[in-house]
Amino acid sequence: RLGEAMAYRALAEMASEHNAPKRVEHYMKLAMESAEARQSRHELANNQLLQSKLAMKHNQFDRASYYLEQARMHFQEMGMAWHDEQAAALSSLHSITA
């Protein structure tokens, strides 16, 4: 299962580029299931970060803010400063309070 969530996130991003929301939802569900099966907070946080990016793309800023806050919380708890900084930059780029 190592790398599985990352692969599903990539597929979700590709589906988003092709304006296929049902495929995005499908691949994000699989990414979440993979992260949960591995009990990987790192993968969970990366899934949430992508969910935030995808929500921003569709101007769903409340949803984007929620997922971004969740991702940042996990990154901070795991001491993943670089990842948290990337999430914070995303937040400021799109004027989302996180």
N, C-alpha and C positions, 0 to 999 in steps of 0.2 A: 504493500500500500504506500510505500515511500514514493513521493512524487505524484501520487494520484490526485490529490486536491489541487496541486499546482497545474496539472494537465487539464483538469475540469475548469479551473479559472480561465486558462488560456482559451478553451473552447467557448466558455461563456462570453469572453471578450470578442472572439471572432463572430459569435452569433449576434452580439450587440452591433457590431460593425455592419452586419447584413440585415439589421432591423428585424430580428427574429426573437421577439420577447419571450415566447413560449420555450424556445431553445435555451435562452439565457436562464430562465427560471429552472429548467430541467438540469442544466449543467451546474448551476449554483447549488441546487439541492444535493446533487451528487458530491460536490466539493464539501458541503457541510457534513454530509454523512461520512465522508472519508475522514475529515478532521475529528469528528466525534468518535469514530471507530478507533482511531489512533490516540484519542485523548490528547490531541495536540493543540495547545492554546496558540502556538505560533501560527499554525494553519488556520485556526478559527479567526485570529486577528487579521490575517491576510485575506481571508474570505470576506470579512466585514469591511476591510478597506476597499476591496473591489466593489462590493455592494454599494458603498458610498460613492465611488467614482461613477458607477453606472447610474445611480440615482441623480447625481449632479448633471450627467449628460442629458437627462430627461427633465431637468428643472424641478426635480422633487427634492427641494432643499431641506425640508424637515426630516425626510427619510435619510437623506445623505448625512445630515448632522448626527442623527441617532447612530448610524453605523460607524461613522467616523469617531464619535465619542467612545463607542464600545471598543473599536480597534485600538485607539490610543490608550485606553485603560489597560488593555491586555499587554500592549507593548511596554508600557511603563511598569506594570507589575513584574514583567519578565526581565526588566533592565535592558530592554532593546532600544537604546537611545537613538540610534540611527534611524530605525524604522519609525519611531515616534516623531522624530524631526521631519521625516518625509511626509507623514500624515499631517503634521502641523502645517507644513508648507502647502499641502493640498488645501487645507482649511483656509489659509489666508489667501491663496490664489482665487478661491471662489467665494470669498467673504462669508464663510460659514463659521459660526462660533462653535468651537469644540473645546 
